[in-house]
Amino acid sequence: MDTNTLRACTFLDKGGVGKTTATAHLGVPISEDHQTLLVDLAGKQNDLAKQFGCFDEIEANTDAWPNVSTVFSEEWDSIAEKVPDATAEMILETDEGPDLLPAHKGLDQVDDDLASIAVERRYALFDHFLSEYIEPLGYDVILIDLPGLTNNITLNGLWAARNVIAPVELGAFEERQMDALIEDLDELEDVFEVNAEVVMVLPNRVDTRTSLASTLLDELADTFAETIAPAHIPQSQDIRNAQREGCTVFALDEPSQTAQRACDAYREDATALMYRLQQLQTRMESEQEVA
């Protein structure tokens, strides 16, 4: 991957850990200074579109073609050549800064379709799409929301992003999931020579009023000292309230104290994420020059 665009994905091999919430709430502050695209590969439920109040618009046009599932086809280059502005027309503007490439019901079939493609091409299709069709649109940052399980779509996203944001809730099970994630990334490198790594472990829905949560947070920080996010995300009902209203907590008119703390934490983590991604990109460019 030779690119000036910064890429990352949110992933943990478990559903319900806050991947979509993290994607949206990191994307908003990043978009204040950078052209940012959020990509939803997490499934046909289109939770990122719901987060930004775009779901009804998408549902009114469910037969749109091409769509994000189409780009996993080996015929995509031919399709893009025949359909003017195909890529740009798939992207929506949100009211909060980032643009959005929404999910599509066709993603349900993509995983099976990818299984029939030769391994040497199977996992590089989305990387090709981003490099050849998305980056010419001028985005500085691409954040990809991946499914909560390891499948062919997930591996495409990991291959394309290389940098993983892992939202975790506090508990031994999540720590084991982190260990499994690192093993998956090591296997990706060993088998396909693709160097992907965890760039940020993001403690999510943290209630530090309990001694257990504080203890587990300290343990997580010790275990992942180099990649832990600088600020944990506090538990806040307003995050769920905002989702129901079709916005992030940044857009709430009267955020609660916990919601404001969440906003502050996401901003701090977004700044740290950008710094880490830029450092990794600089390191990669230096290694390429040496090679």
C-alpha positions in Angstrom: 0.0 0.0 0.0 1.6 3.3 -1.2 -0.7 6.1 0.0 -0.6 9.6 1.5 -4.1 9.1 2.9 -4.2 8.0 6.6 -6.3 4.8 7.1 -7.6 3.0 10.1 -10.4 0.5 10.9 -12.3 -0.2 14.1 -12.3 -3.9 14.8 -12.6 -6.5 17.5 -13.9 -10.1 16.9 -17.0 -9.4 19.0 -20.2 -7.5 18.5 -21.5 -4.8 20.7 -18.2 -3.3 21.9 -18.8 0.1 20.4 -17.0 -0.1 17.0 -19.6 2.0 15.1 -19.9 4.5 18.0 -16.1 4.9 18.0 -15.9 5.3 14.3 -18.4 8.1 14.3 -17.1 9.9 17.4 -13.5 9.8 16.3 -14.5 10.8 12.8 -16.3 14.0 13.8 -13.4 15.8 15.5 -10.9 14.6 12.9 -13.1 16.0 10.2 -12.8 19.5 11.7 -9.3 19.8 10.2 -9.1 16.9 7.7 -11.3 15.7 4.8 -12.6 12.5 6.3 -14.5 9.5 5.0 -16.2 6.9 7.1 -16.9 3.5 5.5 -19.5 1.1 6.9 -18.6 -2.5 6.1 -20.2 -3.7 9.4 -23.4 -5.1 7.8 -26.7 -4.2 6.1 -28.1 -2.7 9.3 -26.3 0.5 8.4 -25.7 1.7 11.9 -23.3 4.4 10.8 -26.0 5.9 8.7 -28.4 5.7 11.6 -25.8 7.5 13.8 -25.7 10.4 11.4 -29.4 10.5 10.6 -29.0 9.3 7.0 -30.8 6.0 7.3 -34.1 7.0 5.8 -32.4 8.5 2.8 -30.6 5.2 2.2 -33.7 3.1 2.8 -35.5 5.1 0.2 -32.9 4.0 -2.4 -32.1 0.5 -1.4 -31.8 -0.6 -5.0 -29.0 1.9 -5.6 -26.3 0.5 -7.9 -23.4 0.4 -7.8 -22.9 0.4 -4.0 -20.3 -0.6 -1.5 -20.9 -4.3 -2.0 -20.2 -3.9 -5.7 -16.6 -2.8 -5.2 -15.7 -6.3 -4.0 -16.4 -7.6 -7.4 -13.5 -8.4 -9.7 -15.5 -6.6 -12.4 -15.5 -3.3 -10.4 -12.9 -1.6 -12.7 -15.2 -2.3 -15.7 -18.2 -1.1 -13.8 -16.5 2.1 -12.7 -15.4 2.8 -16.3 -19.0 2.4 -17.6 -20.8 4.3 -14.8 -19.6 8.0 -14.7 -18.9 9.2 -11.2 -19.9 5.8 -9.7 -17.7 6.2 -6.6 -18.6 9.8 -5.8 -22.3 9.0 -6.1 -22.1 6.3 -3.5 -20.9 8.8 -0.9 -23.1 10.9 1.4 -22.4 14.1 3.2 -23.3 14.2 6.9 -24.3 17.2 8.9 -21.4 16.8 11.3 -18.4 16.9 9.1 -17.3 13.4 7.8 -18.6 12.0 4.6 -20.1 8.5 4.7 -19.9 5.5 2.4 -22.8 3.6 3.8 -23.3 -0.2 4.0 -25.7 -2.0 1.7 -27.8 -5.2 2.0 -25.6 -6.7 -0.7 -22.8 -7.1 1.8 -24.5 -10.2 3.1 -23.6 -12.0 -0.1 -20.1 -10.6 -0.5 -18.4 -12.8 2.1 -19.6 -16.0 0.2 -18.7 -14.4 -3.2 -15.2 -13.6 -2.0 -14.6 -17.2 -1.1 -14.6 -18.1 -4.8 -11.9 -15.7 -5.7 -8.2 -16.7 -5.8 -6.5 -16.1 -2.4 -3.9 -13.8 -3.9 -6.6 -11.4 -5.0 -9.4 -12.1 -2.5 -8.2 -9.8 0.3 -6.8 -7.0 -1.8 -10.0 -5.9 -3.5 -11.0 -3.2 -1.0 -7.4 -1.8 -0.8 -7.5 -1.5 -4.6 -10.8 0.3 -4.4 -9.6 2.8 -1.8 -6.3 3.5 -3.6 -7.7 3.8 -7.1 -11.1 5.3 -6.6 -11.5 6.9 -3.2 -8.1 8.6 -2.6 -8.3 10.6 -5.9 -11.4 12.3 -4.4 -9.1 14.1 -2.0 -9.7 12.5 1.4 -7.0 12.9 4.1 -8.4 10.2 6.4 -10.4 7.1 5.9 -12.0 5.2 8.9 -13.5 1.8 8.2 -16.1 0.2 10.5 -15.6 -3.6 10.2 -17.9 -6.5 11.2 -17.7 -7.9 14.7 -16.3 -11.2 13.4 -13.4 -12.3 11.2 -14.6 -13.0 7.7 -13.5 -12.2 4.2 -14.9 -8.7 4.4 -13.0 -8.1 7.6 -9.8 -9.3 6.1 -10.3 -7.0 3.2 -10.7 -4.1 5.6 -7.7 -5.1 7.7 -5.6 -5.4 4.5 -6.7 -2.0 3.3 -6.4 -0.1 6.6 -3.4 -1.8 8.3 -4.1 0.3 11.4 -6.6 -1.1 13.9 -8.6 0.8 16.6 -9.9 -1.8 19.1 -12.8 -0.6 21.2 -13.0 -2.7 24.4 -15.2 -2.9 27.4 -13.6 -3.7 30.7 -13.4 -7.4 31.4 -11.3 -10.5 31.1 -13.2 -11.7 28.0 -12.4 -8.5 26.1 -8.7 -8.8 27.1 -8.7 -12.3 25.6 -10.4 -10.9 22.5 -7.5 -8.4 22.2 -5.0 -11.3 22.4 -6.9 -13.1 19.7 -6.9 -9.9 17.6 -3.1 -9.6 17.8 -2.8 -13.3 16.8 -5.1 -12.6 13.8 -2.9 -9.7 12.7 0.3 -11.8 13.2 -1.3 -14.5 11.0 -2.2 -11.9 8.4 1.4 -10.9 8.2 2.8 -14.4 8.2 0.5 -15.7 5.5 0.0 -12.7 3.3 2.9 -10.5 4.2 0.6 -7.7 5.2 1.8 -5.8 8.2 -1.3 -4.7 10.2 -1.1 -3.6 13.8 -3.2 -2.2 16.7 -2.7 1.5 16.8 -5.2 2.3 19.6 -6.9 0.3 22.3 -10.0 2.3 23.3 -11.6 1.6 26.6 -15.3 2.1 26.2 -18.3 2.6 28.4 -16.2 2.9 31.5 -17.8 3.5 34.9 -15.0 4.5 37.2 -17.3 4.8 40.1 -16.8 1.1 40.6 -13.5 -0.1 42.0 -13.6 -3.1 39.7 -13.7 -0.9 36.6 -10.8 1.2 37.9 -8.8 -1.9 38.5 -9.5 -3.4 35.1 -8.7 -0.1 33.4 -5.3 0.0 35.1 -4.7 -3.6 34.1 -5.6 -2.8 30.5 -3.3 0.2 30.5 -0.4 -1.9 31.8 -1.0 -4.7 29.3 -1.3 -2.4 26.3 0.8 0.5 27.5 2.0 1.5 24.1 -1.4 1.5 22.4 -3.9 2.4 25.1 -5.9 5.6 24.2 -5.0 8.6 26.4 -8.6 9.0 27.5 -11.2 6.3 28.3 -14.8 6.8 27.1 -17.1 7.2 30.1 -20.4 5.4 30.2 -23.1 7.9 29.2 -26.8 7.4 28.5 -26.6 10.4 26.2 -24.5 8.5 23.7 -27.4 6.1 23.2 -29.8 9.1 23.2 -27.8 10.8 20.5 -27.9 7.6 18.4 -31.7 7.5 18.6 -31.8 11.1 17.5 -29.5 10.4 14.5 -26.5 12.3 15.7 -23.3 12.0 17.8 -23.0 13.5 21.3 -21.1 16.4 19.7 -24.4 17.6 18.2 -26.5 17.4 21.3 -28.0 20.8 22.3 -27.8 20.1 26.1 -25.3 17.3 26.7 -25.1 15.9 30.2 -21.9 16.0 32.2 -21.0 12.5 31.2 -21.7 13.3 27.6 -19.4 16.3 27.8 -16.7 14.1 29.3 -17.2 11.7 26.5 -16.8 14.5 23.9 -13.6 15.6 25.6 -12.3 12.1 25.6 -13.1 11.4 22.0 -11.4 14.7 21.0 -8.3 13.8 23.0 -8.2 10.3 21.5 -8.8 11.6 18.0 -5.8 13.9 18.3 -3.7 11.0 19.6 -4.9 8.7 16.8 -3.9 11.3 14.1 -0.5 11.6 15.7 0.0 7.9 15.8 -1.2 7.4 12.2 1.1 10.2 11.0 4.1 8.7 12.8 3.4 5.2 11.4 3.1 6.7 7.9 6.4 8.5 8.3 8.0 5.3 9.5 6.6 3.3 6.6 7.9 5.9 4.1 11.4 5.8 5.7 11.4 2.0 5.5 10.4 2.1 1.8 13.2 4.6 1.1 15.8 2.3 2.8 14.5 -0.7 0.8 
